Amino acid sequence: MKIFKTTWTFWHRREFWQKVTIGLFLGIVVGVLFGKDAAVLSPIGDIFMKLIKMIIVPLIFVSVVVGITGIKDSSSLSRLSIKSVAAFLATSSIAIVVGLIVAAIVKPGIGVDLNALGLNDTATSISSPGTTMAEIIFDAIPGNALYALVSGHLLQVVFFSFFTGITVNALNKEDKKIVVNAFNVMAKIIFKMIHIILKFAPYGSFAITASIVGSQGLVTLQNLGMLAFSLIVAMLIQYLLFGVIIWFFAKLSPMQFYKKSLEYQSLAFSTSSSKATLPTTMDVCMRKLGISKNSTSFVLPLGSSINMDGTAIYAGICALFFAQAYGIPLNAIDYTLIIITATLGSIGAAGIPSGTLVILPMVLSAINVPICGIAFIAGIDRILDMLRTTLNITGDAAVTLVIDASEKTLNKKIYNTDSAKLITEEDF
């Protein structure tokens, strides 16, 4: 009884990110010890993920509308939109370049014989979506707004939310006040739900990690060690570049950002979904990083829909990996096509676990590399996806911080201290 009480006291006093980290570690241990039998825990993780997914669409819709209606003048909204899109596209492009440089130096595909594994041209099992910029833009406009909300087509949800916010701003003063107050109340309800759901995050992370490690095993990384190594190196470089961006553009020390980001990063690592981590990230941005409500509500959801730096890095590295494995030389045009297609593809795969497997056919097809080899990495993709998602959401938060600083709405006092802001009704 005393041991149970001591354990409970220790657990109760831990911070949120520490609990999630402990859950991850215990999940790995249980997965290794029990192997495939650890799959019995998967329902716990599934329930947690369903609770998170349940709140994602309402969160994005309400947050974007509140963010837009909270901006006092249209010039600020236009400026914020332009800054956000430009910054996200820039960081994604930089991420791909970093991945290409690392893969060109490490050469992870050299010595890998995909033909010996039976992965020839006739083994193609994944079809290329053939997505273009025009198709992405056209697809972002919902033909049925209710269907977009119900089906969870997040780009369409963002577009409809954006359009709704602009329309609310066009109402007369009395009507606008009523509608804005209604959305603010909905935002409070949703964030209250989020706080309740996140109490189960450590247990969900434990179950998810245990089932993944148990079914796939840590040994799976050995077969593609160089590919994993290349990804880790490139992601580390990109992670440090976020600090340089914060230091250069926001004139702030990146150390506070790195330290305070552990909370949402640990959850991103376990869930492999930027969307599932969005509620926690928004909470951290406002409470601990001092980012304003407007930027948090508008820029961050937008980033989770179009900005996938980790995914972009992986797409670039995999493109070179397969080209090297098949012995296909690439020229400057091929590298340019990789940058363009991986940037556009990362938009469509934003926030989807293992979404890279969806965009890789498009990237590989653009440079005439057989797409059948994707089956070779499918087995470990879920594990590597944890790393990609962690970088994805970190990039979203870093860009949101820089943009908020450029708008001069960042609370630098909160950012530079270890204390967290108390969220009140005025924040929603």
Buried (B, 14 or more C-beta within 10 A) or exposed (E): EEEEEEEEEEEEEEEBBBBBBBBBEBBBBBBBEBEEEBBEBBEBBBBBBEBBEEBBBBBBBBBBBBBBBBBEEEEBBEBBBEBBBEBBBBBBBBBBBBBBBBBBEBBBBEEBEBBEEEBEEEBBEBEBBEBEEEEBEEBBEBEEBEEBBEEBBBBBBBBBBBBBBBBBBEBEEEEBEEBBEEBBEBBBEBBEBBEEBBEBBBBBBBBBBBBBBBBBBEEBBEEBEBBBBBBEBBBBBBBEBBBEBBBEBBEBEBEBBBEBBBBBBBBBBBBBBBBBBBBBBBBBBBBBBBBBBBBBBBBBBBBBBBBBBBBBBBBBBBBBBBBBBBEBEBEEEBBEBBBBBBBBBBBBBBBBBBBBBBBBBBBBBBBEBBBBBBBBBBEBBBBBBBBBBBBBBBBBBBBBBBBBBBBEBBBBEBBEEEEBBEBEEEBB
